[in-house]
Structures are given as C-alpha cells and as structure tokens.
Amino acid sequence: MTLRFLFADEAGDFEFRTGPNISKYFIVCTMTVDDCTIGNDLLDLRRKLAWEGLPVASYFHATTDKTVVRERVYDLILGGDYKFRIQATIMEKRKALPRIRPTQERFFQYGWFYHFKNALLPLLPKGDELLITTASIGTKKGQAVYTSAVNDVVSQHLARDRWKTFFPKSEADPCLQIVDYCTWAIQRKWERGQTEAYDRIAPYIEYEFDLWRYGTKYHY
C-alpha cells in the first residue's frame, strides 16, 4: 500500500452573470505526485531568488508574481525530473442548469464530484492511500462548508481509511503554489485564449475535460 499525494486548486468565481472581471469558467485543477520533492525545491528557489534580488514575495502566486519570477518558477517545475501529473475539469458557467447552482457551495461540490469521479478515481491504484491537500478559501464559516463538500465527495468514492484531507492556506505548502501555477496556465487558455504558459505544462496534463462540451443552451 502506497501513500500518494494530491494537491488541489480552483480558478474562477461564483458569479452567474456576465460582466467585467467575471469569469466564464470555473476550473477544478489537481496535481498528483508520489513524493513532494518538487515542493522542497520550490522553497530553495525562493531563497535563491531572494539572494539574487528579484521581486519574490513571501510565497509564489502566479497571478501576482512578476514575469521574471513566474518564468523561473516554470523553469523549475518543467526542468527537473519530477513525476507529477495534472488533471483539470472545466465548467462553462453559463451552461450550468439553475438547479446545479442554487448556492456557491452546491456548484463547488458538483464540480468536485465529477472531477474526482472521472479524473482522479480511475488513476488511483487499488488499495493506495491518498492525502488530499487543497487550498483554503473564503471565511472560516465558508471554508467549513467547502471542507464538508470535499470530504463528502471523497467519501462517496473511497473507503474512509484510505484518505485524509488537509486545508491549509496556499502559502503554507509549496506544492499548492505549484498547482496554482498550473491552474493559472489552464485558466489563461480557456478564458483568454493565451497558451504560452499552457503549452509549457501541456505534457504533464493527463486529463482536461470540458464538462458541458456538448451543451448548447446558455442560462444567463
């Protein structure tokens, strides 16, 4: 029996309307690894960048990092002999039936359910154990709801003794910062048609699925 690691992030918002700065898509993205060496090396990179005098923050975040920092992070992720894989479920929000999104939490759980069922469960060897680390979001009260949603989804698919979940802030775990970079690249492709970062991580993407790709009706 082997312990495997899964790190998760999301991209997009829960606004179900059109307008400036409102995302078209909600994306659930995960990274699976057999060990966390890649995260340890990212910490070393942050120290190196600080020594070089580059504008590195207290943790890496693709949206706010300067281009020069972002490029070095991608160089690290893609330049080492790391065995990691990326999975992403894409949800075009305008195609979501109203009954799927009565609340933000319900919509979030819906995306996680199909992501875990289709993207992750088939890839998990029978009998292996799984530590799921996902970035915390929102307020303490809101986080409790999202935590419950993830736990409920996983419990529907795996025996309780095979998995644990952990919900730290992204700055607490460098592997969460790596999956943030991968999520950012995928989101840029879908939201803006910009594929420069996506093309770099594409060889590591083993699952990328548009959940409502056959849908033709928009609900707002």
MOBEL-V116886 format. One record per pair of residues at least 12 apart in sequence whose C-alpha atoms are under 6 Angstrom apart, sorted by sequence separation. I is the first residue (numbers start at 1). GAP is how many residues later the second one is. D is the distance in Angstrom with one decimal. If there is no record, write none. Layout:
<<I,GAP,D> <I,GAP,D>>
//
This chain:
<<185,12,5.2> <186,12,5.7> <12,13,5.9> <185,13,4.8> <12,14,4.6> <11,15,5.8> <11,16,5.0> <10,17,5.5> <10,18,4.7> <10,19,5.9> <9,20,5.4> <8,21,5.8> <8,22,4.3> <7,23,5.5> <7,24,5.2> <6,25,5.6> <6,26,4.5> <89,26,5.8> <5,27,5.8> <5,28,5.4> <4,30,5.1> <136,31,5.2> <131,32,5.7> <133,32,5.8> <135,32,5.6> <136,32,5.5> <129,33,4.6> <130,33,4.7> <131,33,5.1> <132,33,4.7> <133,33,4.7> <134,33,5.2> <135,33,5.7> <136,33,5.1> <129,34,5.6> <131,34,5.9> <133,34,5.8> <135,34,5.3> <135,35,5.2> <109,40,5.4> <113,40,5.4> <33,51,4.8> <32,52,5.7> <32,53,5.4> <31,54,5.6> <31,55,4.6> <30,56,5.8> <30,57,5.3> <29,58,5.7> <29,59,4.3> <28,60,5.6> <28,61,5.3> <27,62,5.7> <27,63,4.8> <26,65,5.1> <25,66,5.4> <25,67,4.5> <25,68,5.4> <59,112,5.4> <60,117,5.8> <86,118,5.9> <87,118,6.0> <62,119,5.3> <85,119,5.1> <86,119,4.5> <87,119,5.9> <88,119,6.0> <89,119,5.8> <90,119,5.9> <85,120,5.9> <86,120,5.9> <87,120,4.6> <88,120,4.7> <89,120,5.0> <90,120,4.6> <91,120,5.6> <87,121,5.9> <90,121,5.9> <95,123,4.9> <94,124,5.1> <95,124,6.0> <5,125,5.8> <7,125,6.0> <94,125,5.5> <1,126,6.0> <2,126,4.9> <3,126,4.7> <4,126,4.9> <5,126,5.0> <6,126,4.8> <7,126,4.8> <8,126,4.5> <94,126,5.9> <1,127,5.0> <2,127,6.0> <3,127,5.7> <7,127,5.6> <39,135,4.8> <39,136,4.8> <31,148,6.0> <29,154,5.9> <7,169,5.9>>
//
